[in-house]
Amino acid sequence: MGFEHTSVMPQEVQEHQNLKPGHICVDCTLGGAGHAFSTIRAILPDGLLIGIDQDADAIRHATDLLHPFKDQVRLFHSNFSDLPRILSAMGITGVNAIVLDLGFSLNQLKNSNRGFSFNQNEPLDMRMDIRNHLTAFEIVNSFSESELTDIFFKYGEEKFSRRIARKIVEERIKTPIRTSMALSQIITGAVPKKSAAKQRIHPSTRVFQALRIAVNNELDRLENFMAAVPSLLLENGRLCVISFHSLEDRIVKQALRRFENGCTCPKTLPECLCGFVPRMKSVFRRALVPSKQEIESNPMARSAKLRVAQKI
Ligand SMILES: C[S@@+](CC[C@H](N)C(=O)[O-])C[C@H]1O[C@@H](n2cnc3c(N)ncnc32)[C@H](O)[C@@H]1O
């Protein structure tokens, strides 16, 4: 099945990257390569687009889509937390723009057969990079009840974590939980009917998010990446990050705040001892959100938040 176009906030991302012909920019999350396709045209004829995705399907698709610009594009099947190593191997000391459009793509949700969706009956896998070993099947069928509770609570902010974990452990003794739909039925059975009826989202949404985050180690990777951002950008270089839930957005917001504040010494000290100086400034005080029209035409955009910051 072909790739579907999934770019969220495309105009905003293009505008706020501040791209010029000749710039070097990095799309850390190629996905359907919608952002990358617009980006490359803004930096022609002599710019360079570095594209990364941990999903081999995304790299294959981007290779085809960006073929007309192949001399100006370098693609890497890698995790974006590897960007410092990738740039240094290319001899690049800084870039003009970096884009992250976090989470999973429409293609992964609908066509990957890896169990990202509770609406499709697929093997419980959820790896974005199938070279990794840990799968959702392994977590669901072998982690202890308390480990499952922690994952659902920490990464899904699921208030019925304990009940759901208990039910999973009861059911998996009878038979291993192999598919996304089997898991979703167990979750639905564990959540009190009254609470489920009151929620705007499907009862499985938070647990599926939590498992995906745990399988792909998403938050640690993002945190490591954010710590490196100022050292990857050239002066006035821009970072654009689109996040889709509060756990991601918090990591981005807190990292940017640290870079903006600089000094981390207690206010009671008469003078700075840490030596940290401000390295980035946010372009907007608040995150930007998609327009009403965009949310109407693409409901996946509804929880998106775009933060833009500039290296100083
Ligand atoms: C929301 S989609 C990106 C959509 C894309 N911007 C577009 O225009 O079509 C997110 C993509 O990022 C990839 N991804 C998520 N976390 C990643 C990470 N830590 N390193 C590399 N790729 C990642 C996923 O595999 C997925 O393909």
The ligand as an ORCA input file, in Angstrom:
! r2SCAN-3c Opt
* xyz 0 1
  C       4.768     12.033     12.547
  S       5.818     11.083     11.518
  C       6.640     12.299     10.562
  C       5.831     12.799      9.401
  C       6.640     13.630      8.427
  N       7.135     14.866      9.020
  C       5.891     13.953      7.149
  O       5.947     15.100      6.709
  O       5.293     13.041      6.582
  C       7.075     10.583     12.627
  C       8.210      9.757     11.999
  O       9.335      9.894     12.873
  C       9.970      8.676     13.022
  N      10.617      8.719     14.335
  C      10.022      8.840     15.544
  N      10.946      8.883     16.519
  C      12.159      8.798     15.899
  C      13.501      8.787     16.381
  N      13.785      8.877     17.683
  N      14.500      8.713     15.471
  C      14.223      8.609     14.138
  N      12.974      8.596     13.639
  C      11.948      8.696     14.505
  C       8.885      7.631     12.889
  O       9.428      6.407     12.468
  C       7.945      8.278     11.874
  O       8.259      7.846     10.574
*
